[in-house]
Amino acid sequence: MFTDEMSGLPETPEIAALMELTCELADKELAPRAADHEERGEFPRELVRTLGRSGLLGLPYPEEFGGAGIAYTAYLRVLEILASRWLAVAEAVSVHTLACYPLAHHGTDEQRRRWLPEMLGGEQLGAYALSEPAGGSDAANLTTRAVLDGDAYAVTGVKAWITHAGVADFYNVFCRTGGPGSGGISCLLADADNPGIQPQARERTMGLRASPVAQVVLDGARVDADRLIGPLDGGFAIAMGALDSGRLGIAACAVGLAQGALDYAIGYARDRQQFGRSIIDFQGVGFLLADASTQIAAARALVQSAAALRDAGKPYSLAAAQSKLFATDVAMKVTTDAVQVLGGAGYVTDHPVERYMREAKVLQIVEGTNQIQRLVISRYLAKGAV
């Protein structure tokens, strides 16, 4: 149930056309396939490629490299629409956009000209290899190591919880090139066909079963030295900057998922008859829906406000953490309440709300757990941030 008034975006012909295209693709291509792919655990690679060919995989990046050059506020709106129909696809777009960030923002002009157009053109899909088995939130102490050997880095280690593992065309590999701590980490851009990069068996996840997540073993993978993105030992700052943007993407996905759950619950509550009238007319149900609608509107406004700061070139790390925290908590509550509105029907797979609830949980974990978001926010408060 999306309207221009709810989006807060400027009403331009270009934005209107983008949103119309997104809604059309979401309704015709995503919604009819979601349940079947999720049940079978099959990643919709060709569908994501279709989105890429339609220009949706490079939206916030410069037109000169094949992107669309649109504002982050509009890009997040696209994610929201996609997520309201199928979260796994919206997450795929968000993760790919995250994976393009290091090269787009920290690569040299020559690196961007060489590799970025293919990434933004729709044929390639990216992955972001930061987390490790022993250190998810503690990224500054990662142990994957890269040693310069002639004209290439030999990379050895294990990455964990990598979305698109096994289906990605390229990986951003964050690895240790210097001493301990955040100051010794670098970012390497590696092709997926590198024989030293070995995706492992997929994790058996609670939700988002169509989205492949797995460990990736790097067994002496040789990555050409000219694929170092940004300064040597300067990768941690790149990783954190990318995550600020990525958190906004996940927040927008959360808003979209919550909206999809609310729309379904409203439709059900209007049609379901008990005691001679629609159950939406009973306060016990109607108030749940009213609260959900209000919470979604607040989350959407918070996300758009944070994106507007980013678009204006202002600091937005605090706002990104707040957006991710609030929007994903809202998604968890709204999807849980949607199951409650449907009652017993909400607990069976005949209706999608049980899937929405399972999917919402992961949004409180990825791109930094919500406990990490609270830590980030509290540290800003300790410094005197308002």
WODAQUI-V180715 format. One record per pair of residues at least 24 apart in sequence whose C-alpha atoms are under 10 Angstrom apart, sorted by the first residue. I is the first residue (numbers start at 0). J is the second residue. Records with the same first field share a line. If there is no record, write none. Layout:
# WODAQUI-V180715
I = J, J
This chain:
# WODAQUI-V180715
0 = 80, 83, 255, 258, 259, 261, 262, 263
1 = 76, 79, 80, 83, 255, 258, 259, 262
5 = 296, 299, 300
6 = 72, 73, 75, 76, 79, 296, 299, 300, 303
7 = 72, 73, 76, 299, 300, 303, 304
8 = 70, 72, 73, 76, 303, 307
9 = 72, 73
13 = 69
14 = 69, 70, 73, 74
17 = 53, 54, 55, 69, 73, 74, 76, 77
18 = 73, 74, 76, 77, 80
19 = 77
20 = 53, 55, 77
21 = 50, 53, 55, 76, 77, 78, 79, 80, 81
22 = 77, 80, 81, 83, 84
24 = 49, 50, 53, 80, 81, 84
25 = 50, 77, 80, 81, 82, 83, 84, 85, 88, 89
26 = 80, 81, 83, 84, 85
28 = 84, 85
29 = 81, 82, 83, 84, 85, 86, 87, 88, 89
30 = 81, 82, 83, 84, 85
31 = 84, 85
32 = 84, 85
33 = 84, 85, 86, 87, 88, 209, 351
34 = 85, 209, 348, 349, 350, 351, 354
35 = 209
36 = 87, 207, 208, 209, 210
37 = 85, 87, 206, 207, 208, 209, 210, 354
38 = 206, 207, 208, 209, 348, 354
39 = 208, 209
40 = 203, 204, 206, 207, 208, 209, 210, 211
41 = 208, 209, 210, 211
42 = 87, 88, 91, 163, 166, 207, 208, 209, 210, 211
43 = 87, 88, 91, 209, 210
44 = 88, 91, 124, 163, 166, 167, 209, 210
45 = 122
46 = 88
47 = 88, 89, 91, 92, 121, 122, 123, 124
48 = 120, 121, 122, 123, 124
49 = 121, 122
50 = 88, 92, 121, 122
51 = 92, 118, 119, 120, 121, 122, 123, 124
52 = 119, 120, 121, 122
53 = 120, 121
54 = 119, 120, 121
55 = 92, 96, 119, 120, 121
56 = 91, 92, 93, 94, 95, 96, 99, 118, 119, 120, 121, 122, 123, 124
57 = 92, 95, 96, 99, 115, 116, 118, 119, 120, 121
58 = 92, 96, 119
59 = 96, 100, 119, 310
60 = 96, 99, 100, 103, 104, 115, 119
61 = 103, 115, 116, 119
62 = 116, 119
63 = 112, 115, 116
64 = 103, 111, 112, 113, 114, 115, 116, 117, 118, 119, 120
65 = 112, 115, 116, 117, 118, 119, 120, 121
66 = 115, 116, 118, 119, 120, 121
67 = 119
69 = 310
70 = 306, 307, 309, 310, 311
71 = 244, 247, 248, 303, 305, 306, 307, 308, 309, 310, 311
72 = 247, 251, 302, 303, 304, 305, 306, 307, 308, 309, 310
73 = 303, 306, 307
74 = 248, 251, 306
75 = 247, 248, 249, 250, 251, 252, 254, 255, 299, 302, 303, 306
76 = 248, 251, 252, 254, 255, 299, 302, 303
77 = 248, 251, 252, 255
78 = 248, 249, 250, 251, 252, 253, 254, 255, 256
79 = 248, 249, 250, 251, 252, 253, 254, 255, 256, 257, 258, 259, 299
80 = 251, 252, 254, 255, 256, 258, 259
81 = 251, 252, 255, 256, 259
82 = 249, 251, 252, 253, 254, 255, 256, 257, 258, 259
83 = 252, 253, 254, 255, 256, 257, 258, 259, 260, 261, 262, 355
84 = 255, 256, 258, 259, 260
85 = 207, 252, 255, 256, 259, 355
86 = 206, 207, 209, 210, 252, 253, 255, 256, 259, 355, 358, 359
87 = 206, 207, 208, 209, 210, 211, 252, 358
88 = 207, 209, 210, 252
89 = 248, 249, 251, 252, 253, 255, 256
90 = 162, 207, 210, 248, 249, 251, 252, 253, 362
91 = 124, 125, 126, 162, 163, 210, 211
92 = 124, 125, 248
93 = 244, 245, 246, 247, 248, 249, 251, 252
94 = 124, 125, 126, 127, 161, 162, 163, 245, 248, 249, 366
95 = 119, 123, 124, 125, 126, 127, 162, 163, 167, 169, 245
96 = 124, 125, 126, 127, 241, 244, 245, 248
97 = 125, 126, 127, 171, 238, 240, 241, 242, 243, 244, 245, 246, 248
98 = 124, 125, 126, 127, 128, 169, 170, 171, 188, 241, 242, 245
99 = 124, 125, 126, 127, 169, 170, 171, 188, 241
100 = 127, 171, 237, 238, 240, 241, 242, 244, 245
101 = 127, 171, 186, 187, 188, 228, 229, 234, 237, 238, 240, 241
102 = 171, 186, 187, 188, 226, 227, 228, 229, 237
103 = 228
104 = 228, 229, 237, 240, 241
105 = 186, 228, 229, 230, 234, 237
106 = 226, 227, 228, 229, 230
107 = 227, 228, 229
110 = 225, 226, 227, 228
114 = 188, 226
118 = 168, 169
122 = 168
123 = 166, 167, 168, 169
124 = 163, 166, 167, 168, 169, 170, 191
125 = 162, 163, 164, 166, 167, 168, 169, 170, 171, 190, 191
126 = 161, 162, 163, 164, 165, 166, 167, 168, 169, 170, 171, 172, 189, 191
127 = 158, 160, 161, 162, 163, 164, 167, 169, 170, 171, 172, 173, 188, 238, 241
128 = 157, 158, 159, 160, 161, 162, 163, 164, 170, 171, 172, 173, 174, 186, 187, 214, 215, 238
129 = 157, 158, 159, 160, 161, 170, 171, 172, 173, 174, 186, 235, 238
130 = 157, 158, 159, 160, 161, 172, 173, 214, 366
131 = 156, 157, 158, 159, 160, 161, 214, 215
132 = 157, 158, 159, 160, 214
133 = 157, 158, 159
134 = 158, 159
135 = 159, 160, 365, 366, 367, 368
136 = 364, 365, 366, 367, 368, 370, 371
137 = 180, 181, 367, 371
138 = 173, 180, 181, 184, 235, 238, 239
139 = 175, 179, 180, 181, 182, 183, 184, 235, 238
140 = 174, 175, 179, 180, 181, 182, 183, 184
141 = 173, 174, 175, 179, 180, 181, 183, 184
142 = 173, 174, 175, 176, 179, 180, 184
143 = 172, 173, 174, 175, 176, 184, 216, 217
144 = 173, 174, 175, 176, 177, 183, 184, 185, 217, 219
145 = 172, 173, 174, 175, 176, 177, 184, 185, 186, 187, 217, 219, 220, 221, 222
146 = 174, 175, 176, 177, 219, 221
147 = 176, 221, 222, 223, 224
148 = 221, 222, 223, 224
149 = 223, 224
150 = 221, 222, 223, 224, 225
151 = 220, 221, 222, 223, 224, 225, 226, 227
152 = 176, 187, 219, 220, 221, 222, 223, 224, 225, 226, 227
153 = 195, 217, 218, 219, 220, 221, 222, 223, 224
154 = 187, 195, 196, 216, 217, 218, 219, 220, 221, 222
155 = 195, 196, 216, 217, 218, 219, 220, 221
156 = 196, 215, 216, 217, 218, 219, 220
157 = 196, 197, 198, 214, 215, 216, 217, 218
158 = 198, 213, 214, 215, 216, 217
159 = 198, 199, 202, 212, 213, 214, 215, 216
160 = 201, 202, 211, 212, 213, 214, 215, 365
161 = 198, 201, 202, 211, 212, 213, 214, 215
162 = 201, 210, 211, 212, 213, 214, 365
163 = 198, 201, 210, 211, 212, 213
164 = 191, 197, 198, 199, 200, 201, 210, 211, 212, 213, 214, 215
165 = 191, 192, 196, 197, 198, 199, 200, 201, 211, 212, 213, 214, 215
166 = 191, 198, 210, 211, 212
167 = 191, 192, 198, 211
168 = 192
169 = 193
170 = 196, 215
171 = 226, 227, 228, 238
172 = 217, 222, 227, 228, 234
173 = 232, 234, 235, 237, 238
174 = 232, 234, 235
175 = 231, 232, 234, 235
176 = 231, 232, 233, 234
177 = 231, 232, 233
178 = 232
180 = 235
181 = 232, 233, 234, 235, 236
182 = 231, 232, 233, 234, 235, 236
183 = 231, 232, 233, 234, 235
184 = 230, 231, 232, 233, 234, 235, 236, 237, 238
185 = 227, 228, 229, 230, 231, 232, 233, 234, 235, 236, 237, 238
186 = 226, 227, 228, 229, 230, 231, 232, 233, 234, 235, 236, 237, 238
187 = 222, 223, 224, 225, 226, 227, 228, 229, 231, 234
188 = 222, 223, 224, 225, 226, 227, 228
189 = 220, 221, 222, 223, 226, 227
190 = 222, 226
193 = 217, 220, 221, 222
194 = 218, 219, 220, 221
195 = 219, 220, 221, 222
196 = 220, 221
204 = 357, 358, 361
205 = 354, 357, 358, 360, 361
206 = 353, 354, 355, 356, 357, 358, 359, 360, 361
207 = 354, 355, 357, 358, 359, 360, 361
208 = 354, 358
239 = 316
240 = 316
241 = 366
242 = 316, 319, 320, 366, 367
243 = 309, 315, 316, 317, 318, 319, 320, 323, 366, 367
244 = 305, 306, 309, 315, 316, 319, 320, 366
245 = 319, 323, 365, 366, 367
246 = 302, 316, 318, 319, 320, 321, 322, 323, 324, 362, 365, 366, 367, 372
247 = 301, 302, 303, 305, 306, 309, 315, 316, 318, 319, 320, 321, 322, 323, 326, 366
248 = 302, 306, 319, 322, 323, 366
249 = 302, 319, 322, 323, 324, 326, 327, 362, 363, 365, 366
250 = 298, 299, 301, 302, 303, 319, 320, 321, 322, 323, 324, 325, 326, 327, 328, 329, 330, 362, 363, 366
251 = 298, 299, 301, 302, 303, 322, 323, 326, 327
252 = 323, 326, 327, 330, 359, 362
253 = 295, 298, 299, 322, 323, 325, 326, 327, 328, 329, 330, 331, 358, 359, 360, 361, 362, 363
254 = 294, 295, 296, 297, 298, 299, 302, 323, 325, 326, 327, 328, 329, 330, 333
255 = 295, 299, 326, 330
256 = 295, 327, 329, 330, 331, 333, 334, 352, 355, 356, 358, 359
257 = 291, 292, 294, 295, 298, 326, 327, 328, 329, 330, 331, 332, 333, 334, 335, 337, 352, 355, 356, 359
258 = 291, 292, 295, 296, 299, 330, 333, 334
259 = 330, 333, 334, 337, 351, 352, 355
260 = 291, 330, 333, 334, 335, 336, 337, 338, 351, 352, 353, 354, 355, 356
261 = 287, 288, 289, 291, 292, 295, 330, 333, 334, 336, 337, 338, 340, 352
262 = 288, 292, 337
263 = 337, 340, 341, 350, 351, 352
264 = 288, 333, 334, 336, 337, 338, 339, 340, 341, 345, 350, 351, 352
265 = 289, 337, 340, 341
267 = 337, 340, 341, 344, 350
268 = 337, 340, 341
271 = 341
278 = 340, 341
279 = 340
283 = 340
284 = 336, 337, 339, 340, 341
285 = 340
287 = 333, 336, 337, 339, 340
288 = 333, 336, 337, 340
290 = 333, 336
291 = 329, 330, 332, 333, 334, 336, 337
292 = 333
294 = 325, 326, 328, 329, 330, 332, 333
295 = 325, 326, 329, 330, 333
296 = 326
297 = 322, 325, 326, 329
298 = 322, 323, 324, 325, 326, 327, 328, 329, 330
299 = 325, 326
300 = 326
301 = 325, 326
302 = 326
316 = 375, 376, 379
317 = 372, 373, 375, 376, 377, 378, 379, 380, 384, 385
318 = 376
319 = 372, 375, 376
320 = 366, 367, 369, 371, 372, 373, 374, 375, 376
321 = 369, 372, 373, 375, 376
322 = 372
323 = 362, 363, 365, 366, 367, 368, 369, 372
324 = 362, 363, 364, 367, 368, 369, 370, 371, 372, 373, 376
325 = 363, 369, 372
326 = 362, 363
327 = 359, 360, 361, 362, 363, 364, 369
328 = 359, 360, 362, 363, 369
329 = 359, 363
330 = 355, 356, 358, 359, 360, 362, 363
331 = 355, 356, 357, 358, 359, 360, 361, 362, 363
332 = 356, 359, 360
333 = 359
334 = 358, 359, 360
335 = 359
